[in-house]
């Protein structure tokens, strides 16, 4: 039939045709699209005992419409990432019941019983003792097993070839790693930040360091990444008395520098801390970099003895992890900056009664993370800046 854009009324028949639901007359559907890029539908049985989610990539950016075209094959990258994650971290992602490459649609576990981490944090909740540690573990599990350490060379090269995503990588290269530092129509910010926005554009040292991080992003094919790992891509809650953490939306997945995923998560954690500080609701925010890094490092070291190329010894592992740390710190800085004076902003800051003081603190912190990343060698060093 070819690609078709699914509407709410199409979902019962679609799920029946794809073999996911026996009786299409038993399905109630509602659209719950919330992100920038895609449409999402929840289908549930009349008695409420069964439910599924359907996510479809549109041929444009959802919030912009046809004026911003976007190849829907980004759903292929998301499906590929879920396939890899299901092998190594099935407890940290939603269950995927099927992928339809013709219509770029995923049928997945319904996670409406969970909450988006950013939403909870914005409401004043704590991270809890498990969330950031599980994020760190997931990044280690995905990155090690899809790197040259954890995957045979031929398989790795096939993965790299299959995971090339020029369109989505170009978005990151532009929106995150160049546009905020130049005059560009995408950029916008609160008027109270005019001076810092101008200062950052004129800051030669900052631009050079960002250029270095941008070049690493463009050329370092270390491992398969989530590619958009922030607090809006994490759902948390409790099931049967146990904490649940689910990472979703890996449609920006590609093979790149491991530190990029960690850096995105750290940036969002640091910004959420600025929000909590502004509102006087600080709880466990200060621990999140340390918890995620310690979990990442411990899991990566646990997997190290299984490496397929034993030429890389333990001394090299220490050097490699130091490099990942340093790049993570730098990418955290670029994510903070772009979320305040770039294209897409964070509700953590924009919904504050007065977003300017927290935004200024975060921007200045972002700059320090970028230009001093080689000096900031531990989480405690970063704590001195916050």
Residue pairs with C-beta under 8 A, 6 or more apart in sequence:
1 102
2 102
3 59
3 72
3 102
3 103
3 104
4 10
4 103
5 39
5 56
5 58
5 59
6 14
6 39
6 41
6 54
6 56
6 103
6 105
8 29
8 30
8 31
8 41
9 29
11 27
11 29
11 41
11 43
11 54
12 21
12 24
12 25
12 27
12 29
12 43
13 24
14 54
14 105
15 21
15 24
15 27
15 43
15 52
15 54
15 107
16 22
16 23
16 24
18 98
18 100
18 107
19 98
20 52
20 97
20 98
20 107
21 27
21 43
21 52
26 45
26 46
27 43
27 44
27 45
28 43
28 44
28 45
28 46
29 41
29 42
29 43
29 44
30 41
30 42
31 39
31 40
31 41
32 40
32 41
32 42
32 112
33 39
33 40
33 62
34 40
35 62
35 232
35 249
36 61
36 62
36 63
36 344
37 57
37 58
37 61
37 62
37 70
37 74
37 251
38 55
38 56
38 57
38 58
38 62
38 75
38 251
39 55
39 56
39 58
39 62
40 53
40 54
40 55
40 56
41 53
41 54
41 55
42 51
42 52
42 53
42 54
42 110
42 112
43 51
43 52
43 53
43 54
44 50
44 51
44 110
45 51
51 110
51 112
52 97
52 107
52 108
52 109
52 110
53 94
53 107
53 108
53 109
53 110
53 111
53 112
54 105
54 106
54 107
54 108
55 75
55 105
55 106
55 108
56 72
56 75
56 103
56 104
56 105
56 106
57 70
57 72
57 73
57 74
57 75
57 78
57 104
57 105
57 251
58 70
58 72
59 66
59 69
59 70
59 71
59 72
60 66
60 67
60 68
60 69
60 70
61 68
61 70
70 167
71 167
72 104
73 104
74 104
74 165
74 167
74 168
74 251
74 252
75 99
75 101
75 104
75 105
75 106
75 251
76 101
76 104
77 163
77 165
77 168
77 227
77 250
77 251
77 252
77 253
77 254
78 106
78 249
78 250
78 251
78 253
79 96
79 99
79 101
79 106
80 162
80 163
80 253
81 142
81 224
81 226
81 227
81 250
81 251
81 253
82 93
82 96
82 106
82 250
83 96
84 142
84 145
84 146
84 224
85 92
85 93
85 138
85 141
85 142
85 247
85 250
86 93
86 96
87 145
88 141
88 142
88 145
89 137
89 138
89 141
89 142
92 134
92 137
92 138
92 245
92 246
92 247
93 138
93 246
93 247
93 248
94 108
94 109
94 111
94 246
94 248
95 108
95 109
96 106
96 107
96 108
96 109
97 107
97 108
97 109
98 106
98 107
99 105
99 106
99 107
100 106
100 107
111 235
111 246
111 248
113 237
113 239
114 235
114 236
114 237
114 244
114 246
115 235
115 236
115 237
116 231
116 232
116 234
116 235
117 127
117 131
117 231
117 232
117 234
117 235
117 236
118 230
118 231
118 232
118 234
118 268
118 272
118 346
118 347
118 348
120 236
121 127
121 231
121 272
121 275
121 276
121 348
122 272
122 275
122 347
122 348
122 351
124 276
124 279
124 281
126 283
126 284
126 285
127 269
127 283
127 284
127 285
127 287
127 288
128 236
128 243
128 284
129 284
129 291
130 243
130 245
131 234
131 236
131 243
131 245
131 288
132 265
132 269
132 287
132 288
132 289
132 291
132 292
132 295
133 291
133 292
133 294
133 295
134 245
134 295
135 229
135 234
135 245
135 247
135 265
135 292
135 295
136 262
136 291
136 292
136 293
136 294
136 295
136 296
136 297
136 299
137 295
137 296
137 299
138 247
139 226
139 229
139 258
139 261
139 262
139 265
139 292
139 296
140 295
140 296
140 297
140 298
140 299
140 300
140 303
141 299
141 303
142 223
142 224
142 225
142 226
143 222
143 223
143 224
143 225
143 258
143 261
143 300
144 150
144 223
144 299
144 300
144 303
144 304
145 151
145 303
146 156
146 159
146 223
146 224
146 255
147 156
147 222
147 223
147 258
148 156
148 308
148 309
149 303
149 304
149 307
149 308
149 309
149 312
150 303
150 306
150 307
150 308
151 159
151 308
152 308
153 308
153 309
159 224
159 255
160 221
160 255
163 224
163 253
163 254
163 255
164 254
164 255
165 252
165 253
165 254
168 227
168 251
168 252
168 254
169 217
169 218
169 254
169 256
171 252
172 217
172 227
172 252
173 214
173 217
173 218
175 186
175 338
175 342
175 343
175 344
176 334
176 335
176 338
176 342
177 210
177 213
177 214
177 217
177 334
177 338
178 210
178 214
179 186
179 187
179 338
179 342
179 343
180 187
180 200
180 337
180 338
180 341
180 342
181 200
181 201
181 203
181 206
181 207
181 210
181 337
182 201
183 201
186 342
186 343
187 197
187 341
187 342
187 343
188 341
188 343
188 345
189 197
189 340
189 341
189 359
190 355
190 356
190 359
192 355
192 356
192 359
192 360
193 340
193 341
193 356
193 359
193 360
193 363
196 341
196 360
196 363
196 364
197 341
200 206
200 337
200 341
200 363
200 367
203 367
205 371
206 367
206 370
206 371
209 330
209 370
209 371
209 373
210 334
210 370
212 330
213 327
213 330
213 331
213 334
213 370
216 257
216 327
217 256
217 257
217 260
217 331
220 256
220 257
221 255
221 256
222 255
222 256
222 257
222 258
223 255
223 256
223 258
224 253
224 254
224 255
225 252
225 253
225 254
225 255
225 256
225 257
225 258
225 260
225 261
226 233
226 247
226 250
226 252
226 253
226 261
227 250
227 251
227 252
227 253
227 254
227 256
227 260
227 261
228 249
228 250
228 251
228 252
228 264
229 247
229 261
229 262
229 264
229 265
230 264
230 265
230 267
230 268
230 335
231 265
231 268
231 269
231 272
231 348
232 268
233 247
233 248
233 249
233 250
234 245
234 246
234 247
234 248
235 244
235 245
235 246
235 248
236 243
236 244
236 245
236 246
237 243
237 244
238 244
257 327
257 331
258 324
258 327
258 328
259 323
259 324
259 325
259 326
259 327
259 328
259 329
259 330
259 331
260 327
260 328
260 331
262 292
262 293
262 296
262 324
262 328
262 331
262 332
263 327
263 328
263 329
263 330
263 331
263 332
263 333
263 334
263 335
264 331
264 332
264 335
265 292
266 288
266 289
266 292
266 328
266 329
266 332
267 331
267 332
267 333
267 334
267 335
267 336
267 339
267 366
268 335
268 346
268 348
269 285
269 288
269 289
269 292
270 289
270 332
270 336
270 362
270 365
270 386
271 336
271 339
271 346
271 348
271 349
271 362
272 285
272 348
273 282
273 285
273 286
273 288
273 386
274 348
274 349
274 358
274 359
274 361
274 362
274 365
275 348
275 349
275 352
275 358
276 282
276 283
276 285
277 358
277 361
278 352
278 354
278 357
278 358
279 352
286 383
286 386
289 379
289 382
290 379
293 325
293 328
293 379
297 321
300 317
300 321
301 317
304 314
304 317
312 320
322 377
325 377
326 373
326 374
326 377
327 373
329 369
329 373
329 376
329 382
330 369
330 370
330 373
332 366
332 369
333 365
333 366
333 367
333 368
333 369
333 370
333 371
333 373
334 366
334 370
335 366
336 362
336 363
336 365
336 366
336 369
337 363
337 366
337 367
337 370
338 344
339 345
339 346
339 349
340 346
340 349
340 359
340 362
340 363
340 366
341 363
349 355
349 358
349 359
349 362
352 358
365 385
365 386
368 376
368 385
369 376
369 382
369 385
375 381
376 382
376 385
